[in-house]
Amino acid sequence: MSFHSGNRIHAPPIGDDSWLGWFLSRAGNEFLCRVPLDYMEDPFNLNGLDKAVTNYAEALQDILDKNYCLRKWVGEDSGIESEWLYGLIHARFILTPAGIEAMRIKFEHGAFGICPRVYCHGQHVLPIGSSYTYDESLVNIYCPRCQDIFEPAQENAALDGCMFGPSFPHMFFMQLPELRPQPSQEKYVPRLYGFQLHESALKPQPDKADAES
């Protein structure tokens, strides 16, 4: 499982030679926000992650490196541990007030996409993972109008779900209830020649072997 899609390599913004600038500029990582260095330099915020990630010290050193691109070719793989560690840090940061604010800006600009359900009328969505464990699931998108989850656009579909975790959208709307939309009341009604179909016409046929038994 990868934290980015495809093999496209993007240079970091001009003047930003950090690992963060390089990693966040990679195609497919647009769902991610930039975690401040001072947050990642506080051991309290990283408590327990040294036991969760192999080569923890080296990975953290890369993440905090402001001159990463000067020391290494920009296309060089930084090692999956650095991406893995950043993902776990990111999942913690976006539950903080500063992280929620960073994700609010992305949400309001539609950076995470819109709900594919017709009756949600282009409702902006948020990323969500099914666990905080690396390599268990890929990211999905959560719609606050229909309160269901969907697969994201293909370019973001390779992000690991642990980078967001299962609690983020719900914490987001607890902290920002004014952004919570009204639930969708519309529902598709199957019709034939203008007449609503009876529910019996929509049920699957019983398995022939089960029927015979």
N, C-alpha and C positions, 0 to 999 in steps of 0.2 A: 504494500500500500504506500502510496506516495503523497506528499503534501502539496504537490503541484502537478499540473496536467501537461502532458506532452513534453517535448524536448526543447521548447523555445526558451531562449535565454535573453533576458532583458537587462540592460545596464541600469544601475541605480541612478537616481537623480544626480545631475551635475553638482559636484561639491559634497556629495554624501558618499564617503568611502567605507561606511560601516557595514557590518554583516547584516544589520537590520534593513538598511537601504537596499542592499543587494537582494535579500530574501523576499522582502515585501514587494519588490518590483517585478518578481517573476510571474509570468503568465499563470493564471489559475489561483493566485493567492489574494485576489481582490476582496474576499470576505474578511480578511484579517485586518485588525487595527494595529497601530504601532504602540507597543508597550514601552512606557518611559524607562530610561536607564536607571533612574533612581529607584523605581519600583523593583527592578530586577537586581539591584545592588543591595537591597535590604534582605538579609538572611531570613527574617521572619516570614516574608512573602513566599520564600522558596522552601519552607520547611517540609521535609520528607521527600522532596524530589530527587535528592541525591541517591535515595534507595530505589527510585522508580526508573532512573535512566542510567544506562551504562555509559562509561566515560563522561560522567557528569561534569567534572572540573574542566576538562578540555572543551566540552560542548558549551558550557557557560562562558568560558574565556572567548570563544569564537563569537557568541552572541553579543557580548559586551564590547567587542573589538571595534573601535571607531575607525581604524585604518585597515580593515580586513581586505578591501579591494586593492590596497597598495602593496600588501604582502602576498596576495594570491591572485591568480588570474580569475577574472570575474566569472568565467564559466566553470571553474573548478568546483567539484562537489564538496560541500563543507562537511559532509558526513550526516547520516540520517539522525544521529543522536542530537545534533544541534537543532534540527527541525523538530524532532520529537520533543525535546525539552522546551523549545519556544512554544510549541502547541499547548503543553501543560501549563506553562506560565500564562499564556494568553487566556486559557479557560478560567483561570483564577482572576486575572485582571479585569475581564469584562463583567464580573459580578460586583466590582467596586464602583462607587459613584463616578470616578474619572473614566473607567472603562465603559460604563453605561452611556455616559455622555459622548464618548468617541463613537460608539456604535449607534447612538441616536442620530448623529449627523449622517452616517451611512444609510440608516434606515429611511430617513426622511428624503434622501436623494435617490432612493430605490436601488442602492448598490447591491442588495441581495436578491433583487428580482421581484416579480409579482406572482401572486397565486395563480396557478393554471386553471383553477375552477372558474367557469364562466360567471356564475352568480356571485363571485366575490369581487367582480368588477375592477380588476387591476389592483387589488389590495397589496400593499407592500408587505414583504415577509421578512423573517429573521432566520439565521442559521441555527441549527440544533444538532446535537449528537445524541446517540443512544447510551453512551457511557463515557467515563473519564479515563478509560483504559485504551492505550495506544493499540492500533491494528485490530480493533474489534468491529468497527463500523465506519462507514463514510458519512460525511455531512449530509443532512437533509435540510429542507426549509420548512418553517412552521408558519402557517397563516393564522393570524389572530382573529380573523373574521369567521372562518369555518372551523377553526381550531383543529386542523388536520395537518399532516406532514406530507411532503412530496419530495421527489428528487430535484436537485437544482439543475441549472443549465449545465451542459456538458463541460464547459470550460472550468467550472468550479467543482465538478463532481468528484475529483480525486482527493480533495481535502479530507483529512482524518477527522472523524466526529469528536475525538477527544479534545480538539482545539476549541470546542464550544461547550460540550457537555449537555446533559438533559435539562438543566435548570435555567439556562440563560434566558430564553424568551419570557419565562414566567417571572423571573426577577426583574427583567426589563420593564414589563407592564405593571408590576407592583410598584416600582419606583416612578414610573411615568404613566399613571392611569389615564391622563388626558389624551394619550395616544392610542388607547384601547378602542377599537372600532365597535360599532353595534354588530351583534351577531347577524349573519345572513338568514333571512326568513324565506328566501326564495329556494325552491327545489324543483328540479326537472320532473315533469309529469309526462310519462310515455303516452302517446296518442296514436290512433290509427284512423285515418280519414276524419280527424277532428274529435273523435270520441276517446275518452280516457280508458285505457286498458284495465281490465280487472286484474287484481294482483295474482290470480291463478294463472293468467297468461304469461306472467313474468317469471314463474318458478321453473327451475330446471327439471327436465324429465327424469324420473327415477331410473336408476341403473337397472337394466333388464335382468341381470343376474340377481339383484336384490329383490326385484319384484317377483321373480319366479320362486325364490326361496321363501 
